[in-house]
């Protein structure tokens, strides 16, 4: 009888070729890796108490197993998480989490108070930033989207800080109208104030300012110098087609500019001053190196006649030089 016990303790071979010492070492290793004792007991054909005894003999106790878990629980409660949330994540009861914290010298109630104080401080800082940005002219809708609040809550924060949101809106709308009247586009103003172009147009309409009329006036003032140049050059004899090509306009637009100025863009020049101005412009262009054909096309003339005008101007200059002597 004693011999059989001695043989078993020496490590008799199991059916799968693993000795008892190797089996126990495998159980201890797998328990340390996190496997369940009940599952290991079923796998090795042992009772759960036997597996617990093997682990205890190997230096593994329940305290050692849960030490890392408890450390994580304590850290998360100290960071401000509620004991209910931590208990739900670790599949424990809230009293168990509170007990673990008390064992670590942490009062979960005091931690909750600290967490609430931190949250209150964060809300005060958030409300301060919101009040400053409302005073700077930012919209309630934009601030609500950024801070994850409703527009009404943002309005309440501004009112609690002593800011009249209506007064701020009136100032903002006045600045928008002023910028539009100064010549800025609705798109640029909308981007600056975080609004849509339709909203900017609506604000201007409420103040009696027509955005479309102002845009037309800006376009007219922008092209006024160009139209004056076209009229001047039509008066000295340049053709409508040549001016349309040069300024990138359709011919009917050049004709309209001339009609608005009270002149006809076509026809021969009968006025002596206009003829002299045209001929001076022709001579100047030829001297600058423009081809005779290009100058003739611009003024609606033939190249020989352009050459004749240049020769006449040269002869006139010679006569004036002789008379001065």
ABEGO torsion letter per residue (X at the ends): XAAAAAAAAAGBBBAAGBBAAAAAAAAAAAAAAGBBAAAAAAAAGBBAAAAAAAAAAAGBBAAAAAAAAAAAAAAAAAAGBBAAAAAAAAGBBAAAAAAAAAAAGBBAAAAAAAAAAAAAAAAAAAAAAAAAAAAAGBBAAAAAAAAGBBAAAAAAAAAAAGBBAAAAAAAAAAAAAAAAAAGBBAAAAAAAAGBBAAAAAAAAAAAGBBAAAAAAAAAAAAAAAAAAAAAAAAAAGBBAAAAAAAAGBBAAAAAAAAAAAGBBABEBBABAAAAAAAAAAAAAAAAAGBBAAAAAAAAGBBAAAAAAAAAAAAAAAAAAAAAAX
